[in-house]
Amino acid sequence: MAQVSLGKVIKKYGDVQAIHGVDLQIPEGAFCVFVGPSGCGKSTLLRMIAGLEETTDGRIVIGERDVTHADPAKRGVAMVFQTYALFPHMTVRENMSFGLKIGGADKEEIRQKVDNAAQILKLHDYMDRKPKALSGGQRQRVAIGRAIVRQPDVFLFDEPLSNLDAELRVQMRIEIAKLHQQLGATMIYVTHDQVEAMTMADVIVVLRDGRIEQSGSPVELYSNPDNRFVAGFIGSPRMNFLPATVVASGDGITVISPDGLDGLEIPVKTMASPAVGSQIVMGLRPEQFSPDGALRLSLDIDVIENLGGVAYAYGTAGNAVADQLVVELRGALPANGAQKLDVGFNAGDVLLFDAGTDQRIR
């Protein structure tokens, strides 16, 4: 195990800057997930830690060692790729032991480490098979086993589940989380799937355009986002956003009126006091709507997704100029063909964001 520290890390490709001065401390033994939309720089940052991308500027420290310009093989990391990268002509045992053989380990050490990894990953029954005789999930377990036998200081995962079907992805998520608990190793995991991030991580790092938007525990990012991007990216379905106008402000209360919803005024506790008349954005998660909420609105239903234990109603509220609203429904659903849905919510659940900067108004 080892902590990983990034100090003002920069990556440039010619005149194009992909990573902009990232500062990050990943504690020893943490499961850290880099998450963000495609092109945000998460895989580039992971490859810089692995040594597969040269660091243009800044410092990367693993444990007590500055590895900024160290050879990948000398960084004490092991990487699991999106593609399994298994040798098709080798058996599972041969694939898992290949790195140790190249490193000059003796046969007994190789056997013990491979057998131990096979036991952890439940691969004993497949050790003499070749990759073509394995399922996608089994191949990914072999790729993880190949990393385990190296006993690295840090495990790096680059979207390892993206090639699996939905059911296998859920199973592998659980297996990787259990593996982390069992090994207690530092793990850094890249994904664009925020559900994976929420269910697996101790620490989530949300990236956009090569910069960290926010980092923290899953619960912290979900309930206390710093800006509209994080609020909208973390959570599925995403947070609802409604443009609004400040109609009163002072004494720790900001009163807003959502645009297009005449007569609805919402008092929100804030430390800041936005100017009366200023434009802001109101945020409310789908599950925060409830039948007994004190503040009421009427939703014009477009469609209802019934997922069994929960359903989601999609629609618009009055003449509000906003994205489609999503409301979580539990229990009795509206009758088939219903055009309207009356829902409530409470002012204490509302988050406010500056309409110009997208930063949270606290």
N, C-alpha and C positions, 0 to 999 in steps of 0.2 A: 504493500500500500504506500501511496505517496500523494502529497498535495500537489496541485498544479497551479502555477501562478503565471499570468500573462500581464506584462507591463507595457502599456502603450504600443501594442503590437500593430504593425502596418504591413499590408500586402499590396504591391503594385504590379500590374502587368503593363509595362511601358508607361504610357501616360494615364492609364486607367487605374484608379485606386479602388480595390475591392474590399479591403478591411481598413477601418479608420480609427487607429489609436485605441484598440480595445484593452481595457483594464479589467481583469477578472481573477478572483481567488476561488479555487475549487478545493474544498476541504478534503483531507485524507479520508478515504472510505466512502465518500459521497457518490451518489448516483446523480450525475448532472446531465440534463438534456438540453441540447441546443435546438431551438425550434424557431420556425419562421417561414415565410413564403419562399417559393423557388427564387433563387438568385440573391438571397439575402446575405450569403457569405458563410453559412453554417458549415458546409462541407469543406470549404476553403480553410476555415479556422481549424477544423479538426485535422486536416491534412498538414497544416503548419505545425500542430502539436506533434504529429507523427513523424515529421521531417520529410514528408513527401512533397511539400511546397516550401520553397525558400522564404524565409522571413525577411522582408525588405528593411524593416526597422523595428525596434522594440526588443523585448526580452521574454524568453520562455524558460521557466524553471520547473523542473520535476523533482520533487523532494528537495534536496539541498543542492542539486546540480543545475547549472546553467546549460541548457541543451539547445540554445537558440540556433547554433550552427553545427550541432553534433550530427553524426551519421544516424539514420533511422534505427539501425540495428543496435546502437549504443544508448538509446534513450530509455530503455526499460519499458517499452510499450508494445502492445499486441493489438492488431487491428482486424476487425471483422467487416467485410465489405458487403455492399448491396448484392453483388454477384458473388456466388459462393467461392469462386476461384479455387476449385478442387481439381486435382490432376485426374483426368478421366481414366487413365490406365492404371491407377493405383487403387488399392483397397482402402477402406476406412482407416485401418490401422496404419497403413503406409502414409496416407495423407496426414494423419495426426502426428506421426513421428518424424516427418520429413525435415522440419526445421531443426529438431534436436540432432538428427543425424548430420546435417550440414554444419551444425555448431560443434560437432565432435564429441557429443555426450556418449558415454558407454552404454552398451546394450541393456544392462540391468536397470540403469537409471531411466532409459527411454521406456522400457517395459512398464516400470512402476508408475511413471507419470502418465503414460497413455492409458493404462488400466484404471488409474484413479479418475482421470477425466471421463473415461467411458462410463464408470460407475455413477459419477455425478450427473451425466447427461443421458443415462439409460441407453447406452449404445452397444452394450455387450453383444447383443444378438446380431449386430450388423457389421462386426469388425472385419469380416472377410469379404464383404460385398464391395462392389465398385459403385461410384456415384450414380450411374445410370439405373441401378437397381434400388435407389432410394427415393423417397418422396421429397418434396421441397422442404418440409419441416425437418426431416432427418438430415438432409444435406446442410441445412443451416446449423444444426446442432454439431455436425462434424466440423464445420468452419469455426464454431465457437470452441469446440474441443481442441482444435489446433492452436487456438490462442491460449487456452487454459494451461496446456502442457509447458508453455514457455514461462509460466509463473511470473508474469510481468508486474511492474509497479502500477501500471494504468492500462485498463482495457478501453479501446476505442471502437465504437460501433457506428458505421456510416449507413444509415437507413437499411438495416439488415432484414427488415420484414416486408419491404415494399413489393417483393416478388411473390409473396404468399397470398393465398385467398383469405377471405375475411375470417373464417373460423380458425385457420391455422395461425393467423396473426394474433388472435386473442390467446390461443394456447401458448405461442412462443413468447408473448408479452409476460405471461405468468411465469414461464420457465426462466426467462432472463431475470425477472424480479427475484425469484427464488434463488437463482444462481448468485445474485449480488448479496443476498442475505447470508448464503452459505459461505461464500469466499470472503466477504467483507472488503472486497477490493474497490479501489477508486475506478469508477466507470464514467465515460463520457459518451453520450449517445446522441446521434443526429437524426432528426425526423422532421417532416413537414406536417405530420399528423399530431395535432394538439391533444387528441384523446390519448395517444401513446405517452405524450409528455405528462399529462395530468395523472395517469394511472401508475407510472413507473418512477417518476423523479423524486429525489429529495430536494433538488434545486433545478429550477427551470431558468434558462437564459433565452429571452425573446430577442431575436435579431431582426433588423430591417436595414437594408442598404449598407451592410457592413458595419453597423453600429449596434450596440446593446441598448434596447429600449427600456428593459427592466429585467432584473433577476431577483429570484426569491423562491420561497416554497410554493407549491401549486395552489394552496389555499390562499396565500397572500396575494398572488397575482390574480386569482379569480375574484376575490372579494375586495381587493384594494389596489386596482390598477392605477398606474401613474398617468396614463394618457389613453386617448380613444383607440389608438392602434392596438395596444395590449388588451384593452377591454373587449374589443371586437374579435381579436384573434383567439383569446383563451375562452373556451366555453363552446359547447355545441348543443343546440343551435346558438348562434352568436347573439351578443347583446343587442337589444333594440335601441335605436337612436332616433330621437325626435328633436328637431330644431325648436328653440323656445326663446322667449324674450324675458328679460328681467323687468318685473313690474314694481318691486320694492326690495330694499336691501339695507341691512343694519341690524345691530344687536345680535349678531351670530345667526341671522336668518336671511336667506335669499329666497324671495318669492318669485316664481317663474310662471309663465303662461305658455304652454306648448302652442306653437303656431298652428292655426287652423282648428283649434279646439276651443271655441269661444266659451268663456265663462269658467273654464277650469284653471284654477290657480293652485300651485303646489309650493308649500313652505318647506325649504330644505335647510338643514343646519349646516353652516359653513363658517370657517374662520375668516376667509376672505369676504370682501363686500364688493361684488361687481357693480358697476355703474348702472343705474336705472336706464332701461332702454337698450342695453347692450345685448348682442346676440350670443346665445350659448347653445349647447347641445345637451339634452337630457338622455341618460342611459338607464335602461331597466331590463333585467334579464327575464327570459320567458317564464321561468318558474316563480317569479316574484309577483305575477298576477294571481289573484285569488278571488273566490266568490264573495268573501266578506271584507275586501279592501275598502278603506274609507273613501278613497278617491275613485270615481267611476268614469268609464268611457265605453263607447259602443263601437264594436269592431265589425266592419263589413267583411264577411268571410269570403275568401277566394277558394280555399281548399282546406280540408282537414286530413292530416296524416295520422292514421290510427296504427300505433305500434304495439298494441296489446295492453300492457300495463300503463302506458302513457300515450297521449295523443298531442299533436301540435296543430293549432289553428293558425293559418296564414291569412292576413287580410290588411285592411287599412282602416284608420280611425278618422272619421269625419273628413274634413278637407285638409288634413295635416299634410304638409309637404315633407315626406320622409320615405325611407325605404319601407318595404313591406314589414309589418309587425308580425312577430311570432309569439303566440301565447301557449304555454304548456297547460294541458287539461288532464285532470285525473278524475276517476269516478265516472258519473253519468256524462255522456257526450251530447251535444246538440242534436236535435232530430235531423235525419237525412234531408237535405235540401234547404236547411236553415240558412238565411241570408245575414242574420245579425247575431252578435254575441256580446252580451253585457258582461264586462269584467271590472274588477277593482284592483287597486294596489295601494300601498302605503308610502307616504312621503319619505319615511326613513330608509327605504330601499333605493331611492333615486340617487344616481350619481350625476355630477355636472362636469362638463368639459367646455373649455374656451373654444368658441367656433372658429377663431382664427388660427390658434396655435395647436389645438387638439389636446392641450395639457389639462390635467385634472384641476378643477376648482375645489379646494378643500375647505 
